[in-house]
C-alpha cells in the first residue's frame, strides 16, 4: 500500500505543482478510475492521460448525482412504501362510470365489467340496473354465513346468524346470491368473484376510530367489523375475544391478540374465521411519513425552484435601463477580435460600431486579427479582409515582438492605424495583425482569442502601472498618441465579436449605466439572434437566448454579480473613476487571465474553452465589492450556429466551461447574501441543475408517460411545478409584448431532449476535448506542421511618451482623489499585497521578487535570460510616481481606523524592497490621506 501511494504521488508530481485541493481531487480521481490500466490510455502526454481520468471521474460523479435525483424522486418512495393495489371507499365511490364499473365487498374491490356482460347475456338483466351498485358496497348480496362450517372450522355454529348487519330484504333490486348446484351445495359466489378482485380496501386509523354505531377493531394490520358477532347466540370466538372486541373498539388490539394466542390454541381458527366473516379491509399506510417522505422532498424542491423562478420573473419585470439618452463623452476602446470571419460579417460589425450613437472622437476601434487564417468561405485571410475594409496594408508595416500564449510565449505583430470613414462617420482605428514567429507555416500567428485580449490588457496595465513595455506595446502607444489619444484617457473597454452587430444606442446606454453607478466593474447587454430563421438549428436557440438574458442574467444582476459577461458584447471599467486604480487591467486580473501553464483539465476548460466566462470570474474574484450587471436596453445581434456539428462543438465548450467556472465561483470567499438567500446558493443551484439535466429530461419522460397512462400515482406536484415555471415565462412574454417568444418556447420544449439530455451527455464525455471544433485546432495538432525557430529575447523599455498627454488629461473634468469610507461597500477592492493567494503581477524589471508562473517561469529560456540580465532591484528602478500610485491604491483598501503608517510602510516594502525611505513614505501617506 505504501508503494502504491508513493507511485501515485510520483505520477502526480510530474504533472503540476500540488496544492491541497488538487491533491484531494487527484485522490478522488484515482479512487474512481483505478480500474482503468495506464497501458490502455493511448495518449502521448501525461497531462492528457490524467485529463482522461479526471473526465471519467467527473462523468462518474455526474452519473451518481443523476441516479440519486431519480432515486429520490421515483425510487425512494417505492422503496420505503412499495406500491400496493389498495384503494379507499372514498376513492372507489368515484368509479361509477358504466365504462369502468367497480364495486366492493368484504374488504376487496372488484372490476365487474365482465360480470355485467355475463348477467346481461345469460340472465337478460339490463345494464342500467347495476347503476345503483357501482362504486358501492355489495356485501348484502352475498351470504357467507351459509358456509360458516367451511369458513370457521372447529368453532361452534350459531343459529340463524348473519354476518351482515341489517341486511336488506331480498327483492328485485337486492337479488340474493343463494342458489345451489345440482348436488344441493351452495354455489361459491364469493370465490367466483375472486378473479375480479383487483384491489384491497384500506381505512385510515382515524376513520376506524371515528366509527360510533359499529364495532371495528384492528388486528395485525387488518380492519374487522365485528358488530354482527355480538348478535350471535353463541360466542363462537370465545369470551376472551369478546372482551378484546369490547375493550379495543376503534383501536389496534394486535398486541393483546398475540398474548391471547399464546394461551389459546384456537387463536389461528379465530383469525381465519374473522378473515372470512368480518374482514372489511386493511390499514391505510399511504399517509405515513415514510410514504410521504419522497413527496415532501419533491414538494420542498419544487417550492424552492418556484421561488427562484418567481424571483427571476420579478427581476425580469423590473429590469431596464433608466438613464436618459444623453450623449456621453467618456473615452471607450472598442476591441474587435477576428479570426476566420468573412467580408460581410466583418464589415457589418465595423459599420455598426462606427455608426453607433456615440461621439466618433471618443471611441477607438481596435481590430485584432488572430493570425493569418483563411476561413472556409473566404478567398483571402481574414487579416487581409480587415485591412482592406479599413483601407490600409498591414504587410507594409514594421514587425514588432510581443509576449504571447503558446509554446514559445512570443509572437510578432504588425500595426496599422488610421480613420475609418463610413456614412459620414470618421472613427480612429488600430489594426493589429498577429503574423507569428519565423518558420510558422500553418495558421501563422494564431494564438487564440484570449491571447488577442491579453495583447490589449497587458498594454493598458503596463501603461497604468508605468512598467517596462515590449516593442509592440511601445509602438501601439506611439500610434495612439499620434492620433491624439492617450491610453490613460480610456475609461471603458467594449468587447465585440467580429460576427456581432450592435444597435445604435448600445454603447451610449452601457456608458450611461456605468456612469450612473460607479461601483459597476462590468456590464453586458442583450444578445439577439440575427439568423433565427436560417435553419431548424437556429430556431431551437431563440427562446434559450431570450430566457438566459431576461431571467438568468436579470436575476443575477439583482445581486450585482452576473456570472458570465459574454465576450461577444460586454463592457468593462478599465480604471476606478475616483482613485484611477486599474480594475479590468489590474495586475491580478491580467496575471490570472494570462496563465500559460494550463496542464490540468480544470484550467484547460477555464482558459482554453471558456475564456470569456473565466474573465468574468476573475473580475468578480479580485473586485468582489464591485458589481457585474446586465442592461436589457443595450442590444446586439449575433449569428448563431446554423449547422448541427457547429452547434454541438459550441455547446460542448459552453457546457464544460460553465461547469468549471461555477466550481471556481463556489470557491470565492466574498459572495453576497446568506444561506439560501445568497449568490453562492444560486451558483450552486446553477451548477447542480447543469450536471443533472439528463435526469431532469428522463423525469419529464416519466411525467409524459404518467399523463398518457393516467396512473393512480399521478405526480400532481411535478405538473404544478412545470405549469408554474412555464406559466410565469408566458406571463413575462405577454407583459413584455414578446408574442413570438411563446411560439419559440414551444419549439424549445420540443427540442428539450436535445438541449437537456444529448448535449450535456455529449459534452461531459468530451470534457477532455479542448478543440474548437470545425473552425480551429489545438496547437498540439499543429506541431507536426510548424517548424519552430527559437525566438530571441524581447527588449523591454520604459515608454517615453507615458505622460505626453497629461496636460490634456488634467484639462478634463477633475476626478480628484477622495479617500473612501472604510465602511463603504462600494469602494475599490484591491488585492492585499500580503495575500499570497492572489497572483502578483511581475514587472519585467523585477529580478529579485517572487515570479508568477504565468509571466516568468512559463517564458521561453531566451526571454528568461533577457529578464535576468538586469540585476537591478525593484525599489531602485521604480519611480516615485509609480510608488505613490501603488501607495494610493493600497490605502484605498485599508481601514485607516485600524491601520498605522508603519503597517502601510511594511506592506509597501514587501513590494519594492527594504530600501524605501521610511520618512518619505510616511509623508506621502499623510499627503494622500489629506487629499
N, C-alpha and C positions, 0 to 999 in steps of 0.2 A: 504493500500500500504506500509506503514511504517513497519507493522508487517511482510509482505512478504519479505521485504528487510532484516529485522533482521533474519528471518528464513533462508534465503539464506546465509547470512553472517555466521550464526552459523553452517550451514552444511559445508560450505567451510572451516571454521576454524578447523573443526575436521579432515580434510583430510591432510593438509600440511601447512607450513608457507606460508603466502600470499605475493607475490610480486605484483607490479603494473601490470606487463604484465599478470601474472597468473590470477589476479582478473578480468582484462578486458576480458580474454579469457573465464573465467567461466561465466561471464555475457552473453557473446555471446552464450555460450553453453546452458545456461538455456533459453535464448530467442528463440533458435531454437528447444529445446526439451521440452518446457513447457507442451506440450500436452501428455507427457508420465507420467502416475501416478507412484509415487515411489513404490506403492504396487505391480506394475506389474514387477518390476525389482527383480527377484528372485536370487540375489547374496548375499552371506553371508557378504562380506566385503564392507565397504563404498567406498573404492577406486575402486573396481570392478564395483560398480553401477555408479560411476562418470565416469569411463573409458568407460562404455557403452554409457552414454550420450554424451561424447566427440566424440566417434566414430560416433554416429548418426549425431552430428553436423557437423563433417568433411565430412561425406558422403553427407549431405545436401548441404554443400558448393560446393563440387565437382560436384554434380548434377546440381547446379545452374550455375557453370562455364561451364560445358559441354553444357548445354542448351543455355547459352549465346553465345558460339562459334558457335553452329549450327544455332542459330538465326541470328548472324551477317553474316554468310556465305550464308545461304539459305533463311532465313525469312525476313531479313531487306529489301533487295531489293524488294521482293514481297509486303512487307507492304507499302513502300514508292512509289513503282512503280509497281502496280499489272500487272501481265502478261496478255496481251490482244492479241486477234487474229488479228494482224496487220502485214503488210509487205510493203516494198517499191518496186517500179517498177524495181529498180536495182537488188534487191534480186529475184524478180519474173522472171526476164529475164533468170535466170539460170535454171528455172524449165521448160525446154523444151523437156524433155525426153518423148517418147510415152508411157512409162510405168507409168509416173506420170505427165499427161498433165495439165497445168494451163494456164488461160488467165485472163485478167482483163478488166473491162469497168465501166465507171461512178463511180469510187471510190470503186469498190469491186473486189475481186479476187475470181475466180471460179475454182474448180477442175472438169474438164469436161470429165473424163474418161467414165462415163455413157452416156454423151451426144454423144461422138464419137461412142460408141456402138449402140446407138439408130439411129443415122444418117446412120451408115453402114448397119444395118439390115433393116430399113424402106425405106431409100432413095437410097441405093446402092452406097453411096459416099465412095470412097476408103480412108482408114485411112491416107495415106500419104498426102492427100490434106489438112489435118489440120496442117501439119508441119509448114507452114509459120505463122500461128497464135499463136503457142504455146509460152507462155511467153510474149505475146504482147497485145496491146490494141485492142479490137474488138468492140469498141463503134460504128464504122461506119456501122456495120452490123445490127444495131437495130435503129428503128425510134421512139423515144419517143415523138417527136413533133407532130406525128399524134394523140396523146392522150392528146393534150395540155389542152383541156377543163377539163378533169378529173384530170390532174396534177396541173393545175393552176386555180382553180375555182374562179369566180368573177373578173377575170382580163381580160383586152382587149385581143382579139385573133389576133395575127399578121398574115399577109397574106404571104403565100409561104415562111415561115421562117423555118430554120433548126437549131437545137441546136448544131449540129456538124459542125465545120468549115472545109471547103474544103473536103467534103465527096467524096470518090471515087465513080465513076460511077458504078452502079451495072453491074456485069458481072459474068462469071463462077467462077471467083476467089472470088470476093466480092459479095456473094449471099445475097440480101436484104431480111430481115425477115419482109415482108409486107403482108402476107397472111391474109385472113379474114375467119371468121367462116361462117357456112351456113346462119346465120342471117345477114350477111353483116358487122359484127363488126370485127375490127382488133383484131387478136389474141394477147393476152398479153404475148408476148415473154419474156419481161423483168421480169415480175412477175413469169413466168415459170422458169426462170433461178435462182430465189432467193434461191431455195432449194440446188443449187450447190455452193452458195456463202459461202466461208469458212473464209475469212479474209477481213479486210479493207485495202485499200491503204493509206499510210501515206507519207507525204512530210515534209522535214525539212524546217524551216523558211528561211534558206539560199537558198535552192533550189527555193522556191516561189519567193524570192526577185530577183533571178538571171534570171528569165524568162523575155525576152525582147519583143518578137514578139506577145505575147498574154497578155491578161489582167487577172491576177489571183489576188484574194483577199482572206483574211482570216476573217471569221466571226464565232464567237462562237466556235472556235477550229476546224472549218471545212474549207476546201480549195475549192474554186469555180473558174472555168474557165468561165468568163462572156464575153469572146471575141465575141461569136456569138450574144450576146444581142445587141451589137451596130450595127449589121447588120439588125435588125428588123425595119420595117417601123413604128411600134408602140412602144413607150416606155412603155410597159405593166407593168413595175415595178415602174413607176413614175420617175419624174425628180430628186427627192432627191436621189433616189437610183442610178440613172445615175451619178449624181455628186459624190456620195460616191465611186462608182467604179473607176471613173477617178482620184479622189484625193488620194485614198489609194491603188493604183495599187502595187501589190507585198508586201503589208503590212497588218497589223491587223486593221480592222475597226470596231471591236466589240463595242467599247465604243461609237462611233458615231452612230452605228446602234441602240443601246439601247436608245440613245437620240431621234433618229428618231421615234422609236416605241412608244414613249410617246405622240407624236403629230400626228401620222398617224395610224389610226385604221386598215389599210390594211397590216401593217407590218408582222403579222403572215402569211398572204397569200403570201406575197413576199418571206418569208423564205421557205414556203412549196414548192413554185414553183421553187425556186433556188435549193432546195434539189433534185428535180426530174429532172431538166433540166441542171443544171450547176455543180452539185456536182462531184468532182473528187477525193475526199479523205479527210483525216484529217491531223492534225499537228502531226508530229513525235516527241514524248517526250522521246524516248528511249535514247537519248543522253543528257537529262537533268541531272543536278548534282544529284538530288535525285535518279535517276535511275542508275547512275554510282557510287554512294557512296559505295555500298557494293563491287563493282568491284575494286574500288580504295583501300578499306581496304584489300581486298584479295590480290591485287597486291602488296601493301606495305608489308603485312606479308610474301608473297611469296618471295619478294626481300630480306627481312631480313633473312629468312630461307636459301635461296640460298647462301647469303653472308656467313652465319655461316658454311654451308656445304662446301662452297668454301675454307674458312679458314682452316677447318678441313682437307680438301683434301690436301691443301698446307702443313699443318703441318705433315700429314702422309707421304708426298713425301720427305720432307727434314729431316725427323726424323731418327735418327740412331746413334749408338754409334761410336765415332770417336777415342776411345782410342786403342792404340796398345795392343795386348795380352801379356803385361808384367806381370811377376809374382810378385804380391804384397805380403807383409808380415805383414799387419796390423792384429791385433787380432780380430776375429769375433766369436760372440756367435751365434750358430745355435739352435734356440728354436723349438722343435717339440712337440706341444701338441697333445695328443692322447686321445681317448675316448672309441670307440667301434670297432675300425678297426681290421681287421683280420691279419693273419700271412703274407700273400702275400703282402698286401698293405703296412704294416708297414716295412717289410723287404726291399721292393723296395725303400721306402723313405729313410731309413737309409743308404742303399748302395749308392744311388745317392748322398746323402750329403757327405758320407765318401769318395767316389771316385771322387769327383769334383776336377777340376784342380786348387786346392788351397793348399798351404802347410799344411800338416797334423798337424804340431805343432803350427799352427796359428789359428786353429779353434777348438771350443769346442762344442760338441753336448750336448744339454740339453733336454732330453726327459722327459716330464711331463705327467704322467698318471692321468687322471681326475677321480679318484675313482676306486673302484673295480667293474667294469661293465662288464657284459657278453654280447657281441654282438650277434645278431640273428644267424649269420652263424658260430659262434665260439663255441668251446667246453671248453674254459677256458677264464678267464677275460683278457682283453687287457693288463692290467698291468703285468700279468704273462707272456703273449706273449712277451712283450717288454723286460722283464728281461731275458727271455730265449734266445732271439735273441742277447742280449748284453752279455750273458754268466755270469749273476750274479743272486743272490737270494735276493730280497728285503725283504722277510719275516724274514731274519736273522738279519736285521739291526736295530739299535736303533730307537725309535719313538720320534719325536720332535713336539712340539706345534708351531703353527704359526697363524697369522691373516688370515682371510678368509672372503668370502662373505657368505650370507645366514643368517638364523635367529640367530644362535649362534655367528656368526662372528669369529669363531675359527675352526681350523681343525688340524689334525695330519698327519704327513708325515714321510716317510722313504726314506733314501738317499742311493744310490749305485753309486760308481764311478769305473772307470777302463779304459781300452783301447779296442776299437772296431777294430778287425782285419778282413779285407776283401780285397782279391785280392792285397795283398802287401801294403795296406794302414793300418796305425795304428793311430787311432784317439782317443783322450781322450774324455770321455763322462761322463755325470752326469745323473742318472736316479732318478727322484723324483716321488714317488707314494703317492697320497693322499688317506689315509685309513679311514678317518672320525673319529668322536668322539666315545667314548664308548657308546654302545647302538644303534648305527645306524645299521639297518638290511636290508636296501634296497638301493642299489647303494651307498655303503659306501664311503664317502669322495667326492662324486660328487658335485662340486660347479660351474661347467661351464668353458668354455674356457677363459672368462675374468678373472676368479679367477686364472687360471693357468698362464696367462700372468702377473698378478699382483704379483704372488709369486716372479718372477724374477725381475720385475720392482721395487718393494719395496726394495728388497735386494740390487740392484745396486744403487738405490737412496740413501739409508742409508749409503752405503759404501762411496759414493762420498761426502755426507754431514757430514760424521762422526757422525751419530746419533746412539742412542741406538738400539740394534738389538734383534730379537726374537731368541730363541734357534735354530730354524730351520735355520735362516739366518747365525748365527754363525757357525753352523755345515757345511752349504754349503760353507761358506768362507774357513773353515779349509780344507775341501775336495779339493777345488780348489788350495789352497796353497800346499797341499801335492802332487798335480800333477804339481807343479812348474808353476802355473798360478795364477795371482792375478786379482781380479775383476776390478781393475782400469786400467789394461792393455788393456781391450777390448774397442775398439772404435766404433764398429758396432754390431748390433744385427740383424740377419736374421731370419724371421719367416717363417716356412714351415709347412703346414698341413700334417698330417700323411697319407693322401691319395694322396700326390703330390710328383712327382719326378722332380728333377731339372737337367738340362743339364750340362755337364762337365764344360764349361767356365762360367756358370751363376754367381757364387759367385765372381770370379775374375773380371768379367765385371761390376758388381754392385759396387764393391770396387773401381775399376778404375774410374768409373763415380763420385763416392763420392770424391775421391782424386783430380780429375780434377777440381771440383767446390766445394770448402769448404763451400759454402752457402747452400748446399743441406742438408736438415734435414731428408728427407725420399725419398725412391726410390722403384719402382716396375718394374718388367719385364712383358713380355708377357706370358699369361697363355693359353696353348693349351689344347685341349680336347684329352684325351688318349683313350677314348672308343667311338669315334664318330659313329662307325657303329654298336654299340651294339643293338640299337632299334630305332624306329622312334622318341622316346622322345629325345634321344641323338642327332639325326640327325638335328632336328629343332633348336638346340642350337649352332651349329658350327659357322654359319655365325654371330650370335649375339656376340659370344665371340671375334671373329676376329675384328668386327667393333668397339666394345666397347673399344678395345685397340688401334687400329690403327687410329681411327677417334676421339673418345671421349677423351681418355687419352692423345693421342698425342696432341690434341688441347689444353686441359687444361695444358699440360706440357709447352706450349709456355708461359703461364702466370706464370709458376713455382708453380702452385697450383693444383695438381691432387687431386680431392675431395675425392677419395677413393683409398687407397693403400690396395689391397686385402690381407687378412690375410693368404691366402694360400701360398703367395710368395711375400714378401716385405722386405726391409731393412731400418732400422732407424739408425741415428747417435746418439750414446749414449752420447757423450760429444763434446764440441767445440774443434776443433783441436788446437786453439791458447790459449784461456783462460782456457781451461779444465773445463768450467762450464757445468753442465749437461744439456742436451737438451731433449732427449727422456725420460730420467728418472728424469726430473726436478720435483720439488715439485708440481708445478701447474698441470702438466700433470698427475702425479701419483695420486694426490688428486682427480682431476676431473674424472679420469678413475676408481677410487676406491670407488665411491659413493655407499653407502649401502642403503640409504633411497630413493628408486625409486618407489614412490607410485602414480605417475601420468602416464597418457597414453603416454605423450611425452617422459619421462625418460625411461619408460619400453621399448619403441621402440628403443630408442638410446642405452641402455645398456643391455637389455635382448635379443634383436634380431639383432641389427646391431652394435656390439661392434667394429668390425674392422673398419667400416666407421667412427664411432664416435671417435675412437683413432686418426684417421687421422684429424678429425675436431679439436680435442684438440691441436694437434701439430700445426696446422695452426692458431689456436686461440692465443696460447701463444707465438708462434715464427713466427709472421706474416712476418718478414723480411727474413725468411729462405724459401727455395724452397722445393716443393714436386714434384718430376719428374718421368718420365716414360722412361725406356730404352728398346727399342724394341729388342735389341740384346741379352738380358738376357732372357732365356726362361725356362719355366717349363711345365710339363704335369700333368693334374689332371683328376680325374674321376668325371664326372658329373652325376646327377641322371638319371637313365635309366628306371624308372617307373613313371607313371603319378602322383601317390599320393605323392611320394617323391619330384618330381619337383614342384608340387603345394605348398607343405609345404615350400620348399626353396624359391620360388618366393614370397610367402606371406611375409616371413621375409625380403627378399631383397627389395621389393617394398615399404613396410611400413617404414622400417628403412631409405630408401633413401629419402622418403618424409620428415621425421622428421629431418634428418641430413641436408637436403638442407634448411629447415626452420632455423635450427641452424646456418648454414653458412651465411644466409642473415643478421643475426644479428651481424656479425663480423664487427668491425669498420674499420679494415685495410685490404681492398681487393683492389688489384691493378687495374688501369685503371680508365676511366671516362665515365659516361653515358653509351651509347650503346657499347662503346669500353672497358668495364670493366668486370672483372670477376664476379662482383655482378650481372650484367645484364645476363651473361651467366648462372650463377647459377639460377637466376630467370626463365630464359627460360627453363632450365632443369626441374625445379620444375613444371612450368606451363605445359610443354609438358607431364610430367609424370601423372599429375592428369587429363588431358583432353584426354588421349589416347583413351578411349572409343568413344568420339565424333569424333576423327580422323578416327577410323575404320568405324563408321557409314557414315561419309562423303565419304570414299573410296567406300563403297557400293553404295552410291548415284552416284558416278562417273561411276562405272561399269554399273549401270542402264542407265545413260545417254549415255554411249558408245554403249550399246546394242540397245536402242530405238532410238538413233540419234535424240534427241530432238532439237528444234530450239535454245534453250538457252544452247548451248554446252559450258561447263566450260573449255575453252581452257587454261586459266591461270593455273588452277589446274593440267592439264595434262602436261603442260610445266614444272611446278614445280616438279612433280613426275619424269619426264624424266631427269631433271637436277640432282635431288638427286641420283637416281639410276644409271644414266649415269656416274656421277663422281665416284661412287663407282666401277662400272665396269672398268672404266679407271684406277682406283687405282689398281685393281686386275691385269690388263694387265701390268701395269708398274712394279709392284712387282712380276710378273710372278706367281701369285696365281690363276692359271686357275681353280682349283677345287672350289674356293670360288664363282665363277659365278654360278655353279650348286647349291651350298649350299644357295646362295641368293634366287634362285627360290624356294627352299624348304622352306625357311623362309617366303617368300611372301605368299606362300600357307598357312602357319601356322599363318599368321598375325592376324586373328580373335582370335586365342588363346592368343598370346602374348599381343596384343593391346586392346583386349576387355574383354575376360573372366578372364584372370589372374588379371588385375587391379581391376575389379569389385569384384572378389572374395577376393582379398587382402584388399581392402578398407573396405568391410563389416566385415572382420575378423581382423580388426586392433586391437581389444582388446583381441585377442587370442595370448598369449605370449608363447605358447608351441613350441617346436622344431619339432613337427610332430611325425613321427613314430619311431624316434631314441632317443628321450629323453622326459622327463616330467618335469613339474614345481614342485618346492619344495612344493607348495600348494597341489598338487595332492599326494605328498608322506607323508604328515603329518600323515595320518592315519596309515601308515606302518612304521613309525620311532618312536622309543622310545627315546625321548630326555633326556639326562642327563646334568645337568648344568656343564659347563666346568670351570675348575679352572683358576685363573689369569695367564697370561703369564709373565714370569720374563724377563725383558729387561736388557741387559748388553751392555757394550762397548766391541767391538771386539778387542782383544789384538794383533791380527796379522794384523791390518789395514795397518801398514807401513812396513810389513815384507819384501816386495819386492821393496821397494822404491829405493834402490841402483840399482837394475836391471832396474827399470823404468828410472832412470837418465842416465843409460848407453845407452839408446836408442837415436835415433836422437832427438836433442833438439827441443822442442816446447816451447821456452821461450815466455813469455807474451809480446805482443806488444799491446799497447793501441790503439784501433781503432779510426779512424777519426769519429767525431760525424756526419759528413755528409755522411759517407759511409753507404749505404743501406744494405750492406751485413753483418754488424756486428751483434753480438748476441742480440736478442731482449728478455730481461729477464723481467719477471713481476715486475712492480713497487711495492715495499713493501707498499707504501701508498695506493695503489689501493685496495679498499675494495671489488671490484667485483671479483677479482681472488681468487682462493682457496688457502689458506695458509697451507702449509704442516706443520703438528704439530709434533714436536719432542716428543717422549713418555716421555722425562724427563720434558717437559714443563708443569707446572701445574698452571701457572699464566696467560699466554696469552690467547687470544680467541681461541677456539677449532672449528675445522671444523666438520660439522655433520658426514661426512663420516669416520672420524677417532676416534672421541671421543664419541659424544652423540649417535652415532649409535652402539657403542660396547655393549657387554653384561655387565650386572651390575657387574659381578665379575671382568672383565677387567678394567672397570672404577674405581672400588675400588682399584685395584692394582696400577693404574696410580696416584691416589690421595694420596697414602701412602707417596710419596716423596714430601715434602714441599719445595724443593729447587727451586730456580728461574732459568730461562733460562740463565741469564747472569752469574750466579755463577757456573753453570755446564758447560757452553760452553768453549771449549779450545781456546787458541789464534789462533791455526791453523784453527779452524772452523770459527772464527770471521773474520780472514783475508781472507779466501776463500769466505765468504759471501760478504765482502767488495770489493773484486776483481770483483766478478760477478756484484755487484751493480754499480761499477764505469764504467763497460762496457756499461751500458745502459744510461748513463748521458752525456749531453753536457757540457763539462768542461768549455766552454767559458761563460756559464750562471749559473754554479753551484759553490757555495762556499764550503770549507771544513766543515763549520758549518751545511750547508744543508745536507751534506752527513752524518755527525755525528747524526743529528736528525733522519734521516731515519734509521740508524743502531740502534739507541737507541730504536726505536719503536719495533724492532725485539728482542733485547736482554735485554731491560730494561734500566733504567736510571742510573745504577751504572757502566756504562762503563767509562774507563779512557779517558777523552777528549784529553789530550795531546798525549797519546799513539795512539789513533785513528788518530789524525792529522799526527803523524809521519808515521803511516802505509800508509796513503793516499799519502803522498809525496813519499814514497819509491815505491809504486805500480805505480804511475804516472811516476816516473823517469825510471822505468823498461820499 
